[in-house]
Amino acid sequence: MSKDKALLRRMDSSIDTKLSFTYEDVEQIASHILDRVKCRPKLGIICGSGLGKLADLVQEREVIPYTEIPGFPSSTVPGHEGKLVFGKLSGKSVVLMQGRAHCYEGYSPQKTTLAVRTMKMMGINTLFVTNAAGGINRNYNVGDIMVIKDHVNLAGFAGVNPLVGVNDERFGPRFPAMSRAYDLDLRKLALNTAKEMGFGEFVREGVYSMMVGPNFETVTECRFLNQIGIDATGMSTVPEVLVAIHCGMRVFGMSLITNKVIMEYDAEDVANHEEVLQTGDRRSTDLQQLMTQIVDKVEL
């Protein structure tokens, strides 16, 4: 057995079954990843359902499947390939998460956000998060892109929060503020870039909420979300943002509106994941172009 494989096996036995991770665990995982790639990324991008094709634009690609990273959860959802893709995007050194893990897959919030802590340990200070979301705002159309200006952590109301537990100040403060979670300068950059590209008609700015899932929302739940000012809802992103802010990263988020939620009790239509993936495919080119232009302009 090679030295690298022996180390990986030892790390697997101690880390892979954990539900939460120490600072030393994350250091080990980050070191393991950096030993395998030449790239030293400055920007991390999390690709949501149907949005993984952005990785096709990365040059000088180096790819590591999640299954080869100790502690990382495997992606089990269609549209989430489960790979870290390192390389150059718009001339910037980046790492893309081609797929993410979700709490509804049975993972703890700490495990679903392990990749974010690992990115920070690898030297990344800016995180872009993307997701597929259902449109709550009745003025939104399928295929719209929403720049996230704030979120409502509905899952957190029930205690689903990756920051629960003993706090290690080396990661971040016990009580991090979330009132400016989504960086204002990055939001302005994205909206201005969208206008310059002629995307102004379908790029919005709004509030995102997370439900744990995996079921789509009931009619009454959607009406409630609309009443409290939610524009789009999904099953991810918020835990990742909480951890990113906790460890001092700048955050920018975008949602692709892949379906309109059902708000009428006698409606015959139902939400489904196939529609999510189909919308992702239809709008993927525009989303990739917008993201690459934002990456090109962002200062890291």
FENGI-V612138 format. One line per field, one symbol per residue. phi: phi as a letter, one per 20 degrees, with the letter a starting at -180 (. if undefined). psi: psi as a letter, one per 30 degrees, with the letter a starting at -180 (. if undefined). burial: I if it has 9 or more other ideal C-beta (glycine too) atoms within 8 Angstrom, else O. Layout:
BEGIN
phi = ???
psi = ???
burial = ???
END
This chain:
BEGIN
phi = .fgffffffffgfedfefeccegfgfgffffffffecefcfdcdcdeegmdffgffefelfcccfgfddgnffeeddgndfnbeddqdclnefccdeeocdcffeoefgfffdgffffggfeoedccddcbebefeffeedgofddfedacdeffffdnebfefofedgffrffcffdfcfdgfffffgfffffffemegfcddcaddcddfmefffffffffffffenedbcbcbmggffgfffgeneeccccdefeaefeddfdfefcfbfffgfffgffefffffffffffffefed
psi = kleeeeeeeeeeefeeglflkleeeeeeeeeeeffflekikfkkkkkakggffffffklhkkkjkefgjkfkkkkgkkfjfhkkjlakjhfkklkkjilllleffgkleeefgeeeeeeeffgkfkkkkllklkjekffklkflkkkkflljieeffggjkffkakkjffealeikkgfhejkeeeeeeeeeeeeefggffgklkakklkkeafkllleeeeeeeeeggkekkagaeeeeeeeeeegglkkkkkkkjflklkgkfgkfllklfeeeeeeeeegeeeeeeeeeeeeefkk.
burial = OOOOOIIIIOIIOOIIOIOOIOOOIIIIIIOIIIOOOOIOIIIIIIIIIIIIOIIOOIOOIIOIIIOOIIIIIOIOIOIIOIIIIIIIIOOIIIIIIIIIIIIOIOIIIIIIIIIIIIIIIIOIIIIIIIIIIIIIIOOIOIIIIIIIOOIIIIIIOOOIIIIOOOIOOOIIOOOIOOOOIIIOOIIOIIIOIIIOIOIOOIIIIIIIIIIIIOOOIOIOIIIOIIOOOIIIIIIIIIIIIIIIIIIOIOIIIIIIIIIIIIIOOOOOOOIOOOIIIOIIOOIIOIIIIIIIIIIIOIOO
END
